[in-house]
Amino acid sequence: MNERVELRASYRYIKDHPWVVQGITGFLSAYFMERPGFQVNKHFDELETGMHVWVCDIPPNMKFRILLRRLKEDIPPCHYQQVETEATTCPQYFLDSPNTETP
């Protein structure tokens, strides 16, 4: 059974690099073709925070951090971290500009 994961990009990072939303979307689309079982279910702009969110399904044996390391090679410098969430919600990974604090 696949696991649901959210990838979030901060408003600050998107504002600094306006093309990055298109870049991430393209990367995830290409990853879908490369990795059986990987799928992007939804992409939306979270109005309250200005973040862009991609909701992905990943196969059980996939390490999402490997995808993030590859993604970082295709986009402007950033840092990522896993955000602490409740056990009932899916894991969330947050991309932001380098040298910035957590949301």
RADACOR-V49163 format. One line per field, one symbol per residue. psi: psi as a letter, one per 40 degrees, with the letter a starting at -180 (. if undefined). burial: 1 if it has 16 or more other ideal C-beta (glycine too) atoms within 10 Angstrom, else 0. Layout:
psi: ???
burial: ???
This chain:
psi: hiihihhhhiddddddgdedddddddddddddddhhehihdihihhddeeihhhhihiidehhddddddddddeiihiiiihhhiideiiihhhhiiifiii.
burial: 0000111111001100100110010011001000000101000000000011011111000101001100100010010100000000000111111000000
